């Protein structure tokens, strides 16, 4: 999904961060591979569709992998690197251990399909394949399809330490969410739009157990949680539940990428505190209400937000390369 320092520092930092995504995206363009690997988007789309036909988890796993990659060191496929030797990679940070293997597998299978074409071999970055696969996964689940900007290189470093404090937590309030997203040039509307990826997500019980068991002395259950929904969650997540059990985050249309996520928030059915706060906080509530009733407006906002996300921290020139194996440095 940072704390406020003094105003001068915040302003100078926000200025830097706002400039970074734009300068980084300068070389990104929609038809980047037109003369390199002209059929790359169809090849990736085919590989994602094949993986999707095997398991729906392909969708939430790939979307989440893209987000977790971009907000840590930028969209450079560093989250896919496997730990080796003395290096503990991003994917082995505690916040990334719940990334589903199907997301990694989607990118690796798509990379294999691209590299099976001799003229495309080692010409397309893993970072770009992840960006395309994310778009294709969203479309397969009924979400918007959109043109993906391409031209990213793969990152040259991946450390677990770099993940610290970079990912939104399920207990975050609106200020914490806005602060984290603003560090990447993303505004409140972008944050609310990207949160809707939870419409196809799933979560382990431990991530929201505090809301259904020990919320406070006065209220064992979070009072912002719909009572019937809380009872449902308590049944699915008893106190000594198997930690591997995962629950759909959208109780109504869990396999459809849609604006029902916002309708759920209106009914007190946001699984995380960081979901429900989008409706309970008066600053974000009007956006939730607008998108709950206007699917087209939501989809347009989502495409804008995920395109901006895809420009974060892009590697170019000597700062990156094209990996032969997405899970290992060249």
Backbone bond lengths (Angstrom), bond angles and torsions (degrees), N, CA, C in turn:
res aa  C-N    CA-C-N  psi(-1)  N-CA   C-N-CA  omega(-1)  CA-C   N-CA-C  phi
1 X - - - 1.443 - - 2.202 129.83 -
2 X 8.808 139.78 -72.99 1.434 163.01 91.55 1.496 111.76 173.95
3 X 1.134 112.43 156.65 1.459 118.03 -177.82 1.528 110.71 -86.07
4 X 1.310 116.37 153.58 1.463 121.10 -177.85 1.528 109.74 -76.35
5 X 1.333 115.87 130.94 1.457 119.92 174.76 1.526 106.13 -102.80
6 X 1.351 118.94 -161.96 1.452 115.24 -177.68 1.522 111.63 -73.70
7 X 1.324 115.29 158.34 1.466 122.40 -167.64 1.523 112.72 -58.18
8 X 1.322 117.21 -41.86 1.464 120.27 -177.74 1.523 110.74 -61.49
9 X 1.334 115.38 -43.51 1.467 119.59 -179.95 1.516 110.16 -65.27
10 X 1.332 116.12 -44.42 1.466 120.38 179.92 1.526 110.64 -58.93
11 X 1.341 116.06 -45.67 1.471 119.62 -178.66 1.520 111.35 -63.02
12 X 1.334 116.79 -43.61 1.461 118.88 -178.81 1.524 110.36 -67.99
13 X 1.343 115.88 -38.43 1.457 119.40 178.12 1.519 111.06 -64.77
14 X 1.341 116.19 -46.01 1.463 118.74 -176.95 1.518 110.09 -64.64
15 X 1.345 115.93 -33.24 1.458 119.50 177.64 1.523 109.43 -63.54
16 X 1.340 115.94 -46.36 1.465 119.99 179.03 1.525 110.40 -60.30
17 X 1.334 115.74 -48.85 1.461 119.48 -176.04 1.520 112.00 -64.67
18 X 1.337 117.04 -34.88 1.457 119.08 -179.46 1.528 110.16 -70.46
19 X 1.323 116.45 -33.44 1.456 119.56 179.37 1.523 110.93 -73.36
20 X 1.329 116.23 -37.81 1.461 119.81 -175.46 1.521 114.63 -56.43
21 X 1.355 118.98 -51.32 1.458 117.63 -178.22 1.528 112.34 -58.09
22 X 1.331 117.86 -37.70 1.460 120.23 -177.23 1.519 111.87 -71.03
23 X 1.343 117.06 -42.62 1.457 118.46 179.81 1.518 109.26 -68.13
24 X 1.333 115.73 -37.30 1.463 119.29 -179.72 1.525 111.21 -66.42
25 X 1.337 116.47 -31.89 1.464 119.47 -175.75 1.521 112.43 -87.10
26 X 1.351 116.74 -0.37 1.469 120.05 -174.61 1.527 111.95 -54.99
27 X 1.352 117.03 -36.48 1.454 118.61 -175.90 1.531 112.33 -95.64
28 X 1.338 118.30 -1.67 1.456 120.38 177.70 1.524 109.43 -74.75
29 X 1.319 116.71 135.53 1.465 119.84 175.44 1.521 109.73 -150.11
30 X 1.303 115.45 159.43 1.469 120.33 -171.82 1.523 113.76 -67.26
31 X 1.315 118.10 -39.26 1.469 119.84 -176.92 1.526 111.73 -107.89
32 X 1.322 115.59 40.47 1.467 121.45 -174.93 1.535 112.72 -53.51
33 X 1.325 117.18 -37.06 1.470 120.68 -174.80 1.533 113.87 -96.31
34 X 1.333 117.35 11.49 1.473 121.18 -175.26 1.526 113.22 -52.71
35 X 1.325 117.17 -38.98 1.468 120.33 -178.72 1.527 112.79 -104.82
36 X 1.344 116.24 4.68 1.471 120.76 -176.88 1.526 110.31 -109.21
37 X 1.341 114.24 -52.81 1.473 121.67 -179.74 1.523 106.18 -147.65
38 X 1.361 116.06 74.76 1.468 120.81 -167.74 1.535 115.78 -57.59
39 X 1.332 117.32 -25.08 1.472 119.65 -176.38 1.528 112.70 -99.25
40 X 1.334 116.82 13.86 1.470 120.20 -170.82 1.529 113.15 -57.55
41 X 1.331 117.59 -39.43 1.472 118.41 -176.38 1.523 111.71 -66.99
42 X 1.338 116.79 -37.69 1.470 120.12 177.37 1.524 111.11 -68.87
43 X 1.343 116.66 -36.27 1.467 120.19 179.52 1.532 109.73 -64.96
44 X 1.330 116.41 -46.92 1.470 120.66 179.91 1.529 110.07 -64.03
45 X 1.338 116.05 -43.62 1.465 120.24 -179.48 1.538 111.03 -59.00
46 X 1.315 115.88 -40.91 1.473 120.37 179.02 1.513 112.15 -64.56
47 X 1.338 116.48 -41.31 1.467 120.59 179.97 1.523 111.06 -66.92
48 X 1.336 116.53 -39.70 1.472 120.89 178.96 1.531 110.14 -67.04
49 X 1.336 116.98 -41.36 1.465 121.26 179.48 1.532 110.69 -62.56
50 X 1.324 115.85 -39.00 1.474 119.83 178.70 1.522 110.40 -64.55
51 X 1.322 116.06 -44.65 1.468 121.11 179.22 1.542 110.28 -65.11
52 X 1.312 116.24 -40.11 1.470 122.35 178.90 1.533 110.62 -61.43
53 X 1.334 116.64 -37.53 1.469 120.64 -179.88 1.529 111.49 -66.97
54 X 1.339 116.16 -20.33 1.469 120.73 179.07 1.525 111.91 -88.28
55 X 1.346 116.93 -35.00 1.468 120.43 178.76 1.527 111.14 -159.60
56 X 1.323 115.87 135.89 1.471 120.69 177.35 1.532 111.23 -66.78
57 X 1.315 117.25 -24.48 1.470 121.18 -178.31 1.537 110.80 -55.90
58 X 1.324 116.11 -21.49 1.467 121.41 175.14 1.528 110.61 -48.14
59 X 1.329 116.91 -40.58 1.471 121.22 -174.22 1.534 112.04 -67.66
60 X 1.343 118.76 -64.27 1.471 117.33 -178.62 1.526 112.74 -62.90
61 X 1.329 116.84 -33.56 1.467 120.09 -177.30 1.524 111.41 -65.70
62 X 1.329 116.94 -40.51 1.465 120.41 -177.95 1.530 111.10 -73.43
63 X 1.337 116.89 -42.36 1.468 120.63 179.02 1.538 109.66 -60.35
64 X 1.319 116.01 -46.14 1.465 120.70 -177.01 1.526 110.61 -66.73
65 X 1.330 116.93 -37.25 1.459 120.88 178.32 1.530 110.33 -61.34
66 X 1.330 116.11 -42.31 1.473 121.11 179.54 1.527 110.54 -62.41
67 X 1.327 116.64 -46.20 1.468 120.32 -179.77 1.532 110.89 -63.11
68 X 1.342 116.50 -47.94 1.462 120.60 -178.86 1.525 111.60 -64.12
69 X 1.324 116.89 -28.49 1.458 120.21 176.20 1.529 110.49 -71.76
70 X 1.330 116.29 -50.92 1.465 120.91 -171.46 1.525 114.09 -66.04
71 X 1.330 118.09 -37.43 1.469 119.24 -175.47 1.533 113.04 -81.37
72 X 1.337 116.61 -5.37 1.465 121.20 174.95 1.527 108.28 -117.96
73 X 1.295 117.92 106.64 1.472 123.17 179.43 1.521 114.37 64.80
74 X 1.318 118.38 12.09 1.464 120.95 176.73 1.517 114.23 89.77
75 X 1.346 115.57 171.75 1.479 122.20 -177.69 1.526 109.14 -78.51
76 X 1.330 115.74 84.87 1.469 119.64 -173.95 1.529 113.39 -136.78
77 X 1.336 116.34 16.09 1.474 122.99 178.46 1.528 112.76 60.03
78 X 1.342 117.60 20.45 1.469 120.18 179.29 1.529 111.56 -70.43
79 X 1.334 116.77 -20.67 1.468 120.36 -180.00 1.532 111.39 -71.85
80 X 1.334 117.20 -16.56 1.473 120.66 -176.88 1.533 111.65 -86.46
81 X 1.328 116.94 -18.71 1.470 121.63 -177.66 1.533 111.22 -60.22
82 X 1.346 115.59 136.19 1.461 121.90 177.06 1.524 109.96 -87.09
83 X 1.316 116.66 140.27 1.468 120.88 176.41 1.531 109.66 -60.62
84 X 1.337 116.29 142.84 1.466 119.60 179.47 1.516 109.83 -154.14
85 X 1.319 115.49 152.09 1.464 120.15 178.23 1.514 111.35 53.94
86 X 1.329 116.34 -126.23 1.455 119.95 -179.48 1.513 112.93 -92.24
87 X 1.343 118.08 4.78 1.477 120.61 -176.03 1.524 112.85 -101.97
88 X 1.315 116.35 122.26 1.464 121.74 171.72 1.525 106.26 -93.10
89 X 1.334 116.67 115.58 1.466 122.19 -173.70 1.525 111.98 -82.11
90 X 1.332 114.96 168.85 1.473 121.98 -178.97 1.522 112.80 -50.14
91 X 1.331 116.62 -43.60 1.468 120.02 -172.78 1.527 112.73 -63.73
92 X 1.347 117.25 -17.90 1.464 120.41 -179.93 1.521 113.51 -98.25
93 X 1.340 116.94 8.07 1.467 120.09 171.04 1.534 107.49 -70.23
94 X 1.343 118.26 143.34 1.476 120.45 -179.13 1.535 114.04 -48.77
95 X 1.348 117.74 -37.62 1.466 120.67 -178.87 1.528 112.81 -70.19
96 X 1.336 117.24 -14.58 1.463 120.51 -178.17 1.529 113.62 -107.45
97 X 1.326 117.06 -4.74 1.468 119.93 -177.44 1.528 112.29 -64.64
98 X 1.341 116.59 -22.50 1.468 119.49 -179.61 1.532 112.48 -89.86
99 X 1.338 117.77 4.13 1.473 119.71 174.57 1.525 107.66 -66.25
100 X 1.330 116.65 123.91 1.467 120.74 -175.88 1.526 111.30 -69.20
101 X 1.325 115.61 138.87 1.461 121.60 -179.30 1.519 113.59 -58.32
102 X 1.333 116.67 -25.98 1.471 119.63 -178.35 1.527 112.41 -64.88
103 X 1.329 117.92 -26.62 1.463 120.30 176.96 1.519 110.83 -67.93
104 X 1.340 115.92 -48.19 1.467 120.94 177.43 1.531 109.94 -59.49
105 X 1.349 115.77 -44.58 1.462 120.93 -177.15 1.528 111.71 -63.49
106 X 1.335 116.29 -35.40 1.467 120.62 178.31 1.525 110.44 -59.79
107 X 1.326 116.57 -46.65 1.468 120.75 -179.22 1.527 110.75 -66.73
108 X 1.326 116.44 -43.31 1.466 120.38 -178.02 1.533 111.01 -64.41
109 X 1.352 116.53 -41.03 1.471 120.01 178.71 1.538 110.48 -67.21
110 X 1.329 116.78 -39.35 1.471 120.46 179.19 1.531 110.08 -66.25
111 X 1.320 116.86 -39.85 1.471 121.95 177.67 1.534 109.96 -61.44
112 X 1.332 116.52 -43.30 1.478 120.90 178.56 1.521 110.74 -61.60
113 X 1.337 116.27 -41.53 1.471 120.73 -179.72 1.530 111.06 -64.73
114 X 1.343 115.82 -41.35 1.470 120.23 179.13 1.528 110.10 -65.98
115 X 1.335 116.34 -45.79 1.460 120.56 -176.86 1.530 113.02 -72.30
116 X 1.338 116.85 -12.41 1.468 120.12 176.66 1.535 110.75 -72.50
117 X 1.334 116.73 -16.38 1.467 121.54 175.76 1.531 107.19 -90.63
118 X 1.342 118.41 113.31 1.477 120.98 -172.61 1.530 114.19 -50.66
119 X 1.320 117.76 -41.93 1.477 119.64 -177.41 1.529 112.78 -71.46
120 X 1.339 116.67 -15.56 1.469 120.97 -178.48 1.529 112.88 -100.34
121 X 1.336 116.92 -12.21 1.460 120.28 -172.70 1.527 112.05 -57.74
122 X 1.338 114.72 127.12 1.474 122.62 179.78 1.526 113.41 58.04
123 X 1.333 116.33 27.69 1.471 120.65 178.92 1.534 111.80 -111.35
124 X 1.340 116.83 -14.46 1.474 121.17 -175.79 1.525 109.44 -117.66
125 X 1.324 116.57 127.02 1.470 120.41 -176.74 1.525 112.45 -73.01
126 X 1.321 115.33 153.47 1.469 121.87 175.59 1.527 109.53 -65.25
127 X 1.348 116.67 -33.61 1.461 121.42 179.37 1.524 110.63 -62.58
128 X 1.339 116.71 -42.57 1.466 120.40 177.98 1.525 111.46 -70.00
129 X 1.319 116.52 -37.01 1.475 119.90 178.69 1.530 109.71 -63.56
130 X 1.330 117.20 -40.60 1.469 120.82 177.37 1.529 110.97 -63.77
131 X 1.337 117.01 -40.39 1.472 120.37 178.92 1.523 111.21 -64.21
132 X 1.336 117.07 -42.84 1.469 120.88 178.58 1.528 111.03 -67.90
133 X 1.333 116.66 -43.24 1.465 121.22 -179.05 1.523 111.62 -61.88
134 X 1.334 116.19 -34.93 1.466 120.89 178.19 1.521 110.00 -64.10
135 X 1.338 116.21 -47.55 1.474 120.60 176.90 1.535 110.95 -57.25
136 X 1.338 116.40 -44.52 1.466 120.65 -176.62 1.529 111.54 -68.35
137 X 1.325 117.05 -37.24 1.472 121.01 178.45 1.525 110.53 -64.26
138 X 1.336 115.95 -43.48 1.463 120.98 179.08 1.531 110.54 -60.98
139 X 1.331 116.13 -44.77 1.473 120.48 -179.51 1.525 111.45 -64.81
140 X 1.329 117.58 -39.23 1.469 121.43 179.96 1.525 111.62 -63.67
141 X 1.336 117.05 -26.50 1.467 121.23 179.12 1.528 111.86 -92.11
142 X 1.332 116.76 10.12 1.463 120.28 176.40 1.516 114.36 93.29
143 X 1.325 116.71 6.73 1.458 120.67 178.45 1.513 111.31 -85.28
144 X 1.328 117.81 -177.27 1.458 121.16 -177.56 1.522 111.92 -72.36
145 X 1.348 116.32 142.39 1.457 119.39 169.60 1.522 105.67 -96.84
146 X 1.306 117.11 149.61 1.464 120.03 -174.94 1.522 109.19 -152.53
147 X 1.328 115.88 158.86 1.463 121.02 177.42 1.527 108.63 -73.94
148 X 1.334 116.34 130.08 1.462 120.97 -179.33 1.527 110.21 -99.62
149 X 1.326 115.54 128.56 1.456 120.39 174.49 1.531 108.55 -74.34
150 X 1.338 116.61 135.65 1.466 121.27 -174.74 1.524 111.19 -127.95
151 X 1.325 115.39 165.87 1.460 121.01 179.09 1.520 112.67 124.74
152 X 1.349 116.90 14.73 1.473 120.55 178.06 1.525 110.09 -77.99
153 X 1.312 116.48 149.25 1.462 120.81 168.76 1.522 108.00 -102.97
154 X 1.336 116.36 163.37 1.461 121.54 178.19 1.520 109.86 -83.72
155 X 1.334 115.81 142.87 1.457 121.50 -177.72 1.516 113.08 -69.67
156 X 1.330 115.13 158.50 1.461 121.67 -176.60 1.522 112.90 -104.26
157 X 1.336 116.79 1.36 1.471 119.27 177.41 1.521 110.08 -143.86
158 X 1.328 115.22 152.34 1.463 121.70 177.91 1.519 107.82 -154.79
159 X 1.322 116.30 108.86 1.467 119.97 -179.39 1.523 110.63 -129.72
160 X 1.314 115.24 143.24 1.467 120.24 177.89 1.527 110.28 -60.50
161 X 1.326 116.32 -35.88 1.471 120.64 -177.62 1.524 111.79 -61.08
162 X 1.325 117.40 -30.34 1.469 120.84 -177.61 1.528 112.47 -70.18
163 X 1.329 116.88 -13.67 1.474 120.93 -178.41 1.529 111.62 -82.54
164 X 1.334 116.78 -22.72 1.479 120.77 -175.63 1.521 112.61 -50.45
165 X 1.334 116.00 123.86 1.461 121.72 174.83 1.518 115.49 72.55
166 X 1.331 118.09 7.05 1.472 120.45 -175.13 1.529 113.62 -96.22
167 X 1.331 117.55 -18.08 1.471 120.14 -174.46 1.525 111.80 -107.57
168 X 1.348 117.28 141.33 1.468 119.42 177.93 1.523 110.40 -65.03
169 X 1.327 115.74 143.97 1.464 121.12 -179.70 1.531 109.55 -106.33
170 X 1.346 117.57 152.17 1.470 119.99 -176.27 1.527 114.84 -62.62
171 X 1.342 117.18 -16.08 1.471 120.48 -179.15 1.530 112.35 -97.65
172 X 1.326 118.47 4.02 1.467 121.30 -175.64 1.524 112.76 -63.40
173 X 1.353 115.29 144.65 1.461 120.49 171.64 1.532 108.68 -94.53
174 X 1.323 117.32 -179.64 1.466 120.97 -174.11 1.530 111.87 -63.76
175 X 1.323 117.58 -40.39 1.466 119.88 179.38 1.522 111.36 -61.07
176 X 1.329 116.18 -42.85 1.469 120.54 179.80 1.530 111.16 -65.78
177 X 1.319 116.55 -41.61 1.468 120.50 178.21 1.528 110.68 -63.22
178 X 1.334 116.04 -49.05 1.467 120.22 -178.90 1.523 111.86 -60.68
179 X 1.327 115.89 -40.55 1.455 121.05 -179.23 1.523 111.17 -63.43
180 X 1.337 115.98 -45.01 1.461 120.34 -178.55 1.533 111.36 -64.30
181 X 1.328 116.64 -43.70 1.470 120.32 -178.84 1.532 111.24 -71.88
182 X 1.337 116.77 -36.63 1.468 120.60 -179.95 1.528 111.65 -61.54
183 X 1.324 116.54 -29.02 1.467 120.76 178.70 1.529 111.49 -63.35
184 X 1.334 116.54 -14.42 1.472 120.86 179.37 1.530 111.63 -115.95
185 X 1.338 116.00 19.28 1.461 119.22 178.47 1.513 113.69 74.67
186 X 1.338 116.79 19.30 1.467 121.52 -179.46 1.528 109.32 -106.91
187 X 1.326 117.30 131.85 1.463 121.00 -176.99 1.530 111.40 -92.29
188 X 1.328 116.01 -177.31 1.471 120.42 -176.71 1.522 112.22 -60.62
189 X 1.328 117.16 -41.25 1.476 120.12 179.15 1.528 110.76 -62.66
190 X 1.340 117.04 -40.13 1.467 120.68 177.31 1.526 110.20 -61.63
191 X 1.328 115.77 -43.34 1.465 121.11 -179.20 1.531 111.11 -62.55
192 X 1.330 116.47 -44.02 1.473 120.53 -179.15 1.534 109.93 -66.19
193 X 1.336 116.37 -38.65 1.467 120.72 179.13 1.529 110.74 -65.82
194 X 1.330 117.12 -46.87 1.464 120.70 -177.95 1.527 111.93 -68.19
195 X 1.332 117.16 -27.65 1.474 120.78 177.12 1.526 111.19 -60.53
196 X 1.326 116.12 -25.87 1.469 120.71 -178.46 1.526 112.79 -67.97
197 X 1.326 117.83 -7.64 1.473 119.41 172.11 1.532 109.55 -58.60
198 X 1.344 116.42 -22.12 1.468 120.67 177.53 1.526 112.10 -66.88
199 X 1.321 117.37 -8.17 1.469 119.98 176.88 1.530 111.28 -65.20
200 X 1.340 117.44 -22.55 1.466 120.85 176.59 1.530 111.41 -118.30
201 X 1.337 116.57 9.81 1.464 119.86 -175.46 1.520 113.79 -85.93
202 X 1.316 114.26 172.82 1.471 120.66 172.35 1.520 107.15 -141.73
203 X 1.317 115.82 158.49 1.465 119.60 -175.76 1.519 110.91 -140.89
204 X 1.332 114.87 149.90 1.462 119.88 172.48 1.525 108.28 -78.36
205 X 1.321 115.34 148.11 1.473 121.87 -174.31 1.524 113.07 -55.84
206 X 1.333 116.46 -34.40 1.469 120.21 -176.01 1.528 112.80 -60.56
207 X 1.342 116.73 -24.13 1.466 120.49 -176.18 1.535 112.87 -73.05
208 X 1.336 116.91 -19.64 1.471 118.87 -179.57 1.526 112.32 -133.14
209 X 1.336 117.47 9.98 1.476 121.68 -177.40 1.526 111.95 -56.23
210 X 1.340 117.10 -34.98 1.469 120.57 -179.08 1.528 112.13 -62.45
211 X 1.327 118.00 -22.97 1.472 121.19 -178.10 1.527 112.23 -82.62
212 X 1.330 117.38 -20.31 1.473 119.39 -175.49 1.533 112.74 -113.17
213 X 1.329 117.12 -6.51 1.464 119.40 -178.48 1.525 114.12 -122.50
214 X 1.315 117.54 -64.63 1.472 121.01 -172.56 1.516 111.65 -120.43
215 X 1.316 117.09 54.91 1.464 118.48 -173.74 1.529 111.94 -65.67
216 X 1.332 116.73 -51.69 1.472 120.57 176.65 1.521 109.14 -159.90
217 X 1.320 116.26 172.04 1.475 119.59 179.35 1.524 111.40 -60.77
218 X 1.327 115.51 -43.53 1.473 120.09 -178.34 1.535 111.41 -73.86
219 X 1.326 115.96 -37.83 1.476 121.17 -174.95 1.528 111.05 -128.24
220 X 1.354 117.02 102.60 1.467 119.03 176.64 1.538 111.19 -60.77
221 X 1.361 115.69 -30.59 1.463 121.45 178.61 1.530 108.62 -110.71
222 X 1.320 117.19 137.65 1.462 122.51 178.05 1.532 109.65 -54.93
223 X 1.341 117.95 119.07 1.468 120.20 -176.87 1.532 114.36 -65.05
224 X 1.338 117.89 -15.35 1.473 119.12 177.51 1.535 111.31 -82.84
225 X 1.335 116.32 -4.93 1.466 121.66 -179.84 1.532 109.75 -89.25
226 X 1.320 116.34 131.98 1.465 122.75 175.82 1.534 108.68 -55.04
227 X 1.328 117.18 129.29 1.475 120.58 -172.90 1.524 112.95 -60.41
228 X 1.324 116.58 -45.62 1.471 120.12 -179.42 1.534 110.36 -64.36
229 X 1.331 115.37 -38.91 1.468 120.74 179.40 1.532 109.99 -67.39
230 X 1.346 116.31 -39.24 1.467 120.64 178.08 1.530 110.45 -61.45
231 X 1.337 116.64 -42.54 1.473 121.02 178.39 1.524 110.73 -62.37
232 X 1.320 115.36 -40.97 1.465 121.96 178.66 1.539 109.74 -61.00
233 X 1.319 116.29 -45.58 1.467 121.12 -179.55 1.531 111.01 -65.94
234 X 1.349 116.40 -37.16 1.457 120.42 178.61 1.530 111.12 -63.64
235 X 1.335 116.08 -36.58 1.471 120.31 178.52 1.528 111.16 -69.29
236 X 1.333 115.96 -40.35 1.469 120.29 -178.86 1.524 112.10 -76.89
237 X 1.345 115.52 -24.60 1.471 121.05 -176.97 1.518 111.23 -127.50
238 X 1.345 118.19 67.84 1.470 118.79 175.90 1.538 109.35 -62.50
239 X 1.316 116.50 163.63 1.466 121.55 -172.15 1.531 114.36 -53.77
240 X 1.326 117.40 -36.66 1.478 119.32 -176.63 1.535 111.08 -106.16
241 X 1.339 115.89 35.96 1.463 121.41 -175.98 1.535 111.66 -64.78
242 X 1.312 116.06 149.69 1.467 122.69 173.96 1.533 107.89 -58.08
243 X 1.338 118.55 123.33 1.474 120.67 -176.42 1.532 113.60 -62.56
244 X 1.333 117.12 -14.14 1.471 119.92 -179.83 1.529 112.50 -84.16
245 X 1.337 117.21 -12.60 1.462 120.92 -179.53 1.525 109.77 -64.78
246 X 1.338 115.42 131.37 1.466 120.45 178.97 1.530 109.59 -121.15
247 X 1.324 116.12 141.72 1.464 123.45 -175.48 1.532 109.37 -117.48
248 X 1.334 115.74 138.34 1.472 119.53 175.92 1.524 110.25 -60.49
249 X 1.332 116.80 136.05 1.466 120.77 -179.73 1.522 112.21 -80.22
250 X 1.327 116.62 -24.14 1.470 121.44 175.39 1.528 107.53 -107.59
251 X 1.338 118.42 107.53 1.462 120.49 -175.95 1.528 114.05 -71.65
252 X 1.333 117.07 -11.54 1.469 120.41 -174.88 1.523 114.70 -103.48
253 X 1.336 117.29 -52.25 1.474 119.93 179.88 1.531 109.39 -129.76
254 X 1.345 116.83 68.82 1.467 120.61 -171.93 1.525 115.63 -68.43
255 X 1.334 117.40 -15.70 1.466 119.11 -179.92 1.527 111.92 -111.77
256 X 1.325 116.35 17.97 1.464 120.33 179.73 1.522 109.49 -125.46
257 X 1.328 115.62 128.25 1.465 119.91 177.99 1.524 107.02 -82.85
258 X 1.347 116.35 99.97 1.464 119.70 -172.74 1.528 112.07 -148.62
259 X 1.322 116.00 179.94 1.462 121.30 -178.29 1.530 112.56 -86.34
260 X 1.325 117.78 7.62 1.469 121.14 176.57 1.537 110.01 -61.87
261 X 1.319 116.68 -24.22 1.471 121.13 174.68 1.531 110.16 -50.90
262 X 1.334 117.00 -44.92 1.468 121.13 -178.11 1.530 111.47 -73.44
263 X 1.319 117.03 -34.57 1.468 120.64 176.35 1.524 109.74 -64.77
264 X 1.332 116.27 -36.74 1.465 120.34 176.37 1.534 110.97 -62.79
265 X 1.321 116.59 -40.83 1.469 120.32 179.68 1.527 110.55 -62.67
266 X 1.330 116.79 -38.06 1.467 120.77 178.35 1.530 111.44 -61.74
267 X 1.338 115.77 -27.04 1.473 121.38 -177.90 1.533 113.17 -97.99
268 X 1.338 116.82 7.64 1.467 120.13 -179.71 1.515 112.83 76.54
269 X 1.356 116.70 26.69 1.465 120.74 -176.82 1.528 112.41 -112.41
270 X 1.336 116.31 35.25 1.460 119.93 171.90 1.510 107.65 -85.04
271 X 1.331 117.63 126.89 1.466 120.00 -173.58 1.535 112.54 -67.86
272 X 1.326 116.78 -45.55 1.458 120.87 -178.87 1.532 110.29 -95.14
273 X 1.314 116.23 155.98 1.465 120.94 170.29 1.531 109.29 -55.55
274 X 1.349 115.97 -39.89 1.469 121.64 -178.22 1.525 112.72 -68.19
275 X 1.337 117.47 -18.52 1.470 121.21 172.35 1.527 109.42 -82.26
276 X 1.346 115.50 -55.15 1.465 120.19 -173.11 1.521 112.96 -63.85
277 X 1.339 116.96 -29.36 1.463 120.33 -178.84 1.531 111.40 -63.18
278 X 1.320 116.95 -23.68 1.471 120.10 178.97 1.527 110.75 -63.84
279 X 1.342 116.18 -25.71 1.464 120.43 177.86 1.521 112.02 -97.48
280 X 1.331 117.18 -35.23 1.478 119.32 -176.42 1.530 112.46 -77.23
281 X 1.345 117.62 -25.55 1.461 120.09 177.52 1.532 109.10 -84.24
282 X 1.327 115.57 125.42 1.472 120.96 -174.72 1.532 113.13 -62.59
283 X 1.331 116.90 -20.99 1.470 119.83 -178.43 1.531 112.32 -74.76
284 X 1.326 117.18 -28.52 1.470 120.54 -178.03 1.533 112.73 -107.34
285 X 1.328 116.07 -15.70 1.469 121.53 -176.72 1.539 113.44 -55.02
286 X 1.348 119.65 -43.86 1.478 118.94 -179.03 1.524 113.30 -59.28
287 X 1.339 117.07 -35.01 1.469 120.50 179.09 1.520 110.26 -68.79
288 X 1.334 116.46 -43.29 1.470 121.02 177.22 1.529 110.05 -58.50
289 X 1.332 116.45 -46.87 1.469 120.34 -179.93 1.524 111.90 -62.31
290 X 1.329 116.08 -39.90 1.472 119.88 -178.91 1.517 110.99 -65.26
291 X 1.322 117.06 -45.99 1.470 120.07 -176.34 1.526 112.77 -77.91
292 X 1.334 117.19 -20.87 1.468 120.29 175.83 1.527 110.75 -64.60
293 X 1.338 116.22 -28.69 1.469 120.31 -176.90 1.531 112.96 -107.36
294 X 1.327 117.62 -7.76 1.464 120.48 -175.82 1.528 110.12 -132.04
295 X 1.328 115.57 92.28 1.462 121.39 -176.66 1.524 111.86 -62.91
296 X 1.326 116.64 -38.95 1.460 120.16 -177.82 1.533 111.45 -65.38
297 X 1.330 116.22 -42.49 1.471 120.50 178.52 1.527 110.25 -62.33
298 X 1.344 116.68 -41.02 1.460 120.55 177.33 1.529 110.78 -61.92
299 X 1.331 116.37 -47.33 1.466 119.43 -176.94 1.526 111.78 -62.33
300 X 1.317 116.75 -39.79 1.465 120.43 178.33 1.532 110.25 -64.04
301 X 1.326 116.21 -42.51 1.468 120.81 179.62 1.524 110.66 -65.82
302 X 1.327 115.87 -37.55 1.471 119.69 179.92 1.528 110.83 -65.97
303 X 1.324 116.86 -44.29 1.473 120.57 179.35 1.532 110.19 -61.28
304 X 1.323 116.64 -43.01 1.472 120.86 176.82 1.528 110.57 -58.64
305 X 1.337 116.01 -46.26 1.468 121.22 -175.66 1.520 112.08 -67.81
306 X 1.328 117.28 -43.65 1.474 118.95 -176.31 1.530 110.79 -74.05
307 X 1.339 116.36 -25.77 1.469 119.56 174.56 1.525 109.59 -69.08
308 X 1.340 116.54 -42.71 1.474 120.84 176.61 1.531 110.90 -64.09
309 X 1.319 116.32 -40.19 1.469 120.59 178.00 1.527 109.90 -59.92
310 X 1.325 116.61 -40.43 1.462 121.58 -177.96 1.512 114.33 -67.28
311 X 1.330 117.59 -10.95 1.472 121.88 178.97 1.532 112.34 -94.70
312 X 1.319 116.99 -5.33 1.467 120.25 -174.02 1.526 111.65 -70.86
313 X 1.331 115.15 126.50 1.468 121.17 171.03 1.507 115.91 55.92
314 X 1.335 117.59 32.82 1.465 121.85 -178.04 1.533 110.28 -63.32
315 X 1.337 116.08 136.71 1.464 121.44 179.54 1.529 110.69 -93.66
316 X 1.347 114.79 137.17 1.471 120.53 178.28 1.525 109.01 -138.87
317 X 1.322 116.32 166.44 1.462 121.44 174.86 1.514 113.52 54.95
318 X 1.336 115.72 -128.88 1.465 120.88 -176.62 1.523 112.74 -76.31
319 X 1.341 116.95 -8.25 1.471 120.29 -177.58 1.528 113.56 -82.32
320 X 1.336 116.40 -1.72 1.456 119.05 -179.76 1.513 111.26 -160.21
321 X 1.333 115.08 179.38 1.465 121.00 174.98 1.525 108.41 -155.06
322 X 1.326 116.80 -173.40 1.466 120.10 176.09 1.528 107.30 -108.06
323 X 1.324 115.34 113.12 1.460 120.29 -177.83 1.520 112.13 -70.02
324 X 1.325 115.21 139.15 1.478 119.14 174.30 1.529 109.47 -75.15
325 X 1.337 114.64 -36.65 1.474 121.58 178.41 1.533 106.10 -124.20
326 X 1.325 116.86 119.01 1.476 120.61 -174.17 1.523 112.90 -58.23
327 X 1.346 117.02 -26.97 1.464 120.64 -175.45 1.521 114.06 -91.34
328 X 1.337 116.91 0.75 1.477 119.43 -177.89 1.525 110.32 -144.01
329 X 1.333 115.97 146.84 1.460 119.64 175.82 1.529 109.07 -70.47
330 X 1.317 116.87 151.82 1.476 121.10 179.39 1.528 110.17 -62.81
